[in-house]
Each structure stands twice: as structure tokens, then as C-alpha cells.
Amino acid sequence: MSKTYKVTGMTCGGCARSVESAIKAEAPAAAVTIDLGTATVTVDGADESQVKKAVDGAGFEFHGAA
């Protein structure tokens, strides 16, 4: 089941790739979709704690469910 989270600090495609890579390092089978316009990350295949750890570790701000 997909969940969407608010993540701030992403300003470009490079930021999006960093967040996606970090999430996939925590949950390799996860499907990740990032929308820079709404500052959201939609993830299927990872729980919230994995996403938070990955986003925080990549240097961005995790704000929970969008």
C-alpha cells in the first residue's frame, strides 16, 4: 500500500534522486515517486520509520503523512 509523506528541502532532480536512493537503501524493493512541486514522496514497500530514517539521513526534512 502506498503512503505519501511531506519532505522539505528538495529543490531539484538531484535532491529527488538522493532521497529515492536513500529510501531504496533502507527498503530495496520499495517503489518511490517524488513530486518536487508538492514536496511529497510516495512510497510503496517501506514503512514510515524506514522512510523517515532515509530522508533524515539524506539531509532532508521528514514531516510525516501528507
Steps between C-alpha positions, in 0.01 A plus 500: 500500500635840401541780750584862428726707724590868513875556453652846485838612374478331159557764234621311193523167325826426679327541835221269386752236390679525836175445690398212273840332536493539877154344526600211274810441714266451800237302307643365172164381364326834561337691216565873542333794324607856576307816417722805541207736438311379806810394699361150543641151481270206432637164605371147458692223674656685796360596837499854638798442729714382206399802292568742787843348567591518131377857447666629817822318414502658153484847658136587429211568736236232553162638612285186510189415303397752237 
